[in-house]
Amino acid sequence: MSQTTLADFLRTSTLELEAAGIATARLDMLVLLEDTLNTNRAQLLADSDLLISETQLRNLEKLVARRTRHEPLAYIRNKTEFCNREFFVDRRVLEPRPESETMIELLKQVPKVPTIIDVGTGSGALAITAKLELKLVTVYGVDIDENCLEVARKNARKLAATITLIKSNLLEAIPETLLDNAALLCNLPYVPDNFQINTAATHEPRLAIFGGSDGLDLYRKLFNQLDQRATKPTYILAESLPPQHEVLASIAKQSGFVLDRTEDFIQVFKIATDR
């Protein structure tokens, strides 16, 4: 049986991914080769004549087949980077997006609060990052899906972050006392139901993506829950599409929160002082 060199496999697999419509075909293959061969990019490119073992070849072929179906690279690798930290991810959770990192940067700019509650925590990326970067705060991660909480627990252990995870439909199971002078981090599903998502996103959990006809149903529910509480958080940091910002600000205002600042996808709301 003839053996396959690294260069030959890189060339043929890149063509296979390109034929499947993967725009980042060569880069993706270099990443998968790095993982499988346990090496770095420079070594890969320097050792193009290296022979790939049969076991490695079989594993790589399975990975290529998954990528041709547009499965996100993060799910194939079971890892992704968020705020310069590596998080475990799989198909139970939405892959953390770079635009969500802005929420952490804005959180650092608001006056210090003792408690942070990440509503819809998913992989736990926001909750864990907040705890590791702000240290002295008490952080809670909340999700309706026990599968997401399992992933968040795994990441908290992996990154040695002391956070408390709670199963709850938004704020339903959150005690009143936790809301006092708290900041909520809310990256809730905000994609309108009729929005045409890309093929890669179809591999992600729909529950974590779609938010009703205009994408803001979960935010309406969140603010409705806050309307029923005597104690309210001081800050709410929310992610949504920029064209949704005006409507979301109106929803927040009806519940007594005023827009403090906006950056990219993130809006910071503060409890109105005249309430």
HURAKA-V76092 format. One record per residue. N is the residue number from 1. RES is the residue in one letter. SS is DSSP state (A for helix, B for strand, O for the rest). PSI is psi in radians with two decimals (* if undefined). D_CENTER is the distance of its C-alpha to the mean C-alpha in Angstrom with 1 decimal. Layout:
# HURAKA-V76092
N_RES_SS_PSI_D_CENTER + N_RES_SS_PSI_D_CENTER
This chain:
# HURAKA-V76092
1_M_O_2.24_43.8 + 2_S_O_2.52_42.7 + 3_Q_O_2.75_39.8 + 4_T_B_2.30_36.9 + 5_T_B_2.81_36.2 + 6_L_A_-0.78_32.9 + 7_A_A_-0.75_33.9 + 8_D_A_-0.76_35.0 + 9_F_A_-0.72_31.8 + 10_L_A_-0.74_29.6 + 11_R_A_-0.89_31.8 + 12_T_A_-0.70_32.0 + 13_S_A_-0.61_28.4 + 14_T_A_-0.76_27.3 + 15_L_A_-0.66_29.8 + 16_E_A_-0.75_28.5 + 17_L_A_-0.70_25.0 + 18_E_A_-0.71_26.5 + 19_A_A_-0.47_28.6 + 20_A_O_-0.02_25.6 + 21_G_O_0.38_24.2 + 22_I_O_1.95_21.5 + 23_A_O_-0.49_21.8 + 24_T_O_0.64_20.5 + 25_A_A_-0.93_22.8 + 26_R_A_-0.75_24.5 + 27_L_A_-0.76_21.6 + 28_D_A_-0.72_19.7 + 29_M_A_-0.65_23.0 + 30_L_A_-0.70_23.5 + 31_V_A_-0.79_20.1 + 32_L_A_-0.61_21.1 + 33_L_A_-0.70_24.6 + 34_E_A_-0.79_23.5 + 35_D_A_-0.86_21.7 + 36_T_A_-0.70_24.6 + 37_L_A_-0.03_27.4 + 38_N_O_0.94_25.8 + 39_T_O_-3.06_26.8 + 40_N_O_3.00_25.7 + 41_R_A_-0.79_25.9 + 42_A_A_-0.73_29.3 + 43_Q_A_-0.68_30.8 + 44_L_A_-0.85_29.7 + 45_L_A_-0.47_31.3 + 46_A_A_-0.52_34.4 + 47_D_O_0.88_35.0 + 48_S_O_-0.36_35.0 + 49_D_O_0.03_37.9 + 50_L_O_2.36_36.3 + 51_L_B_2.36_36.8 + 52_I_B_2.26_33.9 + 53_S_O_2.82_35.0 + 54_E_A_-0.72_35.2 + 55_T_A_-0.80_32.5 + 56_Q_A_-0.69_30.1 + 57_L_A_-0.76_31.0 + 58_R_A_-0.75_30.4 + 59_N_A_-0.76_27.0 + 60_L_A_-0.68_26.1 + 61_E_A_-0.64_27.6 + 62_K_A_-0.70_25.3 + 63_L_A_-0.72_22.2 + 64_V_A_-0.73_23.7 + 65_A_A_-0.71_24.4 + 66_R_A_-0.72_20.8 + 67_R_A_-0.56_19.7 + 68_T_A_-0.40_22.6 + 69_R_O_0.20_21.2 + 70_H_O_0.41_18.1 + 71_E_O_2.29_15.8 + 72_P_O_2.45_12.8 + 73_L_A_-0.61_13.8 + 74_A_A_-0.66_10.9 + 75_Y_A_-0.67_12.2 + 76_I_A_-0.70_15.7 + 77_R_A_-0.25_15.2 + 78_N_O_0.63_13.1 + 79_K_O_2.69_11.3 + 80_T_B_2.89_9.2 + 81_E_B_2.39_9.6 + 82_F_B_2.15_7.9 + 83_C_O_0.79_10.9 + 84_N_O_0.38_13.3 + 85_R_B_2.61_12.4 + 86_E_B_2.17_11.8 + 87_F_B_2.50_9.5 + 88_F_O_2.36_10.7 + 89_V_O_2.63_8.9 + 90_D_O_-2.96_11.1 + 91_R_O_-0.05_11.8 + 92_R_O_-0.32_11.5 + 93_V_O_2.73_7.7 + 94_L_O_2.42_5.3 + 95_E_O_2.22_4.3 + 96_P_O_2.38_1.9 + 97_R_O_2.59_5.0 + 98_P_A_-0.60_8.1 + 99_E_A_-0.40_9.3 + 100_S_A_-0.32_7.2 + 101_E_A_-0.48_9.2 + 102_T_A_-0.55_12.2 + 103_M_A_-0.67_11.6 + 104_I_A_-0.74_12.4 + 105_E_A_-0.71_15.3 + 106_L_A_-0.59_16.6 + 107_L_A_-0.66_16.4 + 108_K_A_-0.37_18.7 + 109_Q_A_-0.29_21.1 + 110_V_O_2.70_21.8 + 111_P_O_2.55_24.6 + 112_K_O_2.41_23.9 + 113_V_O_2.67_23.2 + 114_P_O_-0.37_23.7 + 115_T_B_2.40_20.9 + 116_I_B_2.29_17.2 + 117_I_B_2.04_15.6 + 118_D_B_1.84_11.9 + 119_V_B_2.06_12.4 + 120_G_O_0.94_10.1 + 121_T_O_-0.48_8.4 + 122_G_O_-2.06_7.0 + 123_S_O_-0.18_6.5 + 124_G_O_0.13_8.0 + 125_A_A_-0.80_6.3 + 126_L_A_-0.82_7.8 + 127_A_A_-0.81_10.8 + 128_I_A_-0.75_11.6 + 129_T_A_-0.74_11.5 + 130_A_A_-0.76_13.5 + 131_K_A_-0.76_15.9 + 132_L_A_-0.52_16.5 + 133_E_A_-0.47_17.1 + 134_L_A_-0.27_19.1 + 135_K_O_-1.10_20.7 + 136_L_O_-0.21_23.3 + 137_V_O_2.72_21.2 + 138_T_B_2.23_20.6 + 139_V_B_2.35_17.1 + 140_Y_B_2.44_16.2 + 141_G_B_2.23_13.1 + 142_V_B_2.33_14.0 + 143_D_B_2.60_13.1 + 144_I_O_-0.33_15.6 + 145_D_O_2.05_14.8 + 146_E_A_-0.53_16.3 + 147_N_A_-0.71_14.6 + 148_C_A_-0.74_11.2 + 149_L_A_-0.59_13.3 + 150_E_A_-0.75_14.8 + 151_V_A_-0.73_11.7 + 152_A_A_-0.68_11.0 + 153_R_A_-0.75_14.7 + 154_K_A_-0.75_14.7 + 155_N_A_-0.64_12.3 + 156_A_A_-0.73_14.4 + 157_R_A_-0.79_17.5 + 158_K_A_-0.68_16.4 + 159_L_O_0.15_15.8 + 160_A_O_0.83_18.6 + 161_A_O_2.19_16.9 + 162_T_O_1.70_19.0 + 163_I_O_2.80_17.0 + 164_T_B_2.25_18.2 + 165_L_B_2.35_16.3 + 166_I_B_2.30_17.9 + 167_K_B_2.12_17.9 + 168_S_O_2.55_18.5 + 169_N_O_1.67_18.5 + 170_L_O_-2.04_16.9 + 171_L_O_0.15_19.7 + 172_E_O_-0.75_22.4 + 173_A_O_0.18_22.6 + 174_I_O_2.12_22.1 + 175_P_O_2.58_25.5 + 176_E_A_-0.68_27.0 + 177_T_A_-0.48_27.5 + 178_L_A_-0.38_23.8 + 179_L_A_-0.32_23.5 + 180_D_O_2.07_26.3 + 181_N_O_0.72_25.4 + 182_A_B_2.84_21.6 + 183_A_B_2.25_18.6 + 184_L_B_2.30_16.0 + 185_L_B_2.06_12.4 + 186_C_B_1.69_11.5 + 187_N_O_1.26_8.5 + 188_L_O_2.81_10.4 + 189_P_O_2.24_11.0 + 190_Y_O_0.16_13.1 + 191_V_B_2.20_14.2 + 192_P_O_2.53_18.0 + 193_D_O_-0.57_19.3 + 194_N_O_0.12_21.6 + 195_F_O_2.35_19.2 + 196_Q_O_1.77_19.6 + 197_I_O_2.80_16.2 + 198_N_O_2.93_16.5 + 199_T_O_-0.66_17.5 + 200_A_A_-0.71_14.4 + 201_A_A_-0.35_12.3 + 202_T_A_-0.29_15.1 + 203_H_A_-0.20_14.0 + 204_E_O_2.76_10.8 + 205_P_O_2.19_11.7 + 206_R_A_-0.59_13.6 + 207_L_A_-0.48_13.2 + 208_A_A_-0.04_9.6 + 209_I_O_-0.93_10.7 + 210_F_B_2.42_14.3 + 211_G_O_0.61_15.8 + 212_G_O_-3.03_19.6 + 213_S_O_-0.68_22.1 + 214_D_O_0.07_20.9 + 215_G_O_-0.07_17.3 + 216_L_O_0.26_18.0 + 217_D_A_-0.71_19.4 + 218_L_A_-0.60_16.9 + 219_Y_A_-0.68_17.5 + 220_R_A_-0.75_21.2 + 221_K_A_-0.71_21.0 + 222_L_A_-0.86_19.3 + 223_F_A_-0.55_22.1 + 224_N_A_-0.69_24.7 + 225_Q_A_-0.70_23.9 + 226_L_A_-0.55_24.3 + 227_D_A_-0.46_27.6 + 228_Q_O_-0.06_28.9 + 229_R_O_2.42_28.3 + 230_A_O_-0.56_30.9 + 231_T_O_2.32_28.5 + 232_K_O_2.69_25.6 + 233_P_O_2.81_23.0 + 234_T_O_-0.69_23.9 + 235_Y_B_2.57_20.7 + 236_I_B_2.11_17.9 + 237_L_B_2.12_15.0 + 238_A_B_2.45_13.6 + 239_E_B_2.35_11.4 + 240_S_O_3.07_13.2 + 241_L_O_2.45_15.1 + 242_P_A_-0.69_17.9 + 243_P_A_-0.24_20.6 + 244_Q_A_-0.15_19.4 + 245_H_A_-0.71_19.9 + 246_E_A_-0.77_23.5 + 247_V_A_-0.74_23.3 + 248_L_A_-0.67_20.6 + 249_A_A_-0.63_22.8 + 250_S_A_-0.72_25.7 + 251_I_A_-0.79_24.0 + 252_A_A_-0.70_23.2 + 253_K_A_-0.67_26.8 + 254_Q_A_-0.42_28.3 + 255_S_O_0.16_26.8 + 256_G_O_0.37_28.1 + 257_F_B_2.31_25.2 + 258_V_B_2.60_26.0 + 259_L_B_2.18_23.8 + 260_D_B_-0.76_23.8 + 261_R_B_2.84_22.0 + 262_T_B_2.39_19.6 + 263_E_B_2.08_17.8 + 264_D_O_-2.06_16.1 + 265_F_O_-0.13_13.6 + 266_I_B_2.35_14.0 + 267_Q_B_2.43_17.1 + 268_V_B_2.10_18.6 + 269_F_B_2.51_21.1 + 270_K_B_2.49_23.8 + 271_I_B_2.34_26.2 + 272_A_O_2.36_29.5 + 273_T_O_-0.27_32.3 + 274_D_O_0.21_35.0 + 275_R_O_*_33.8
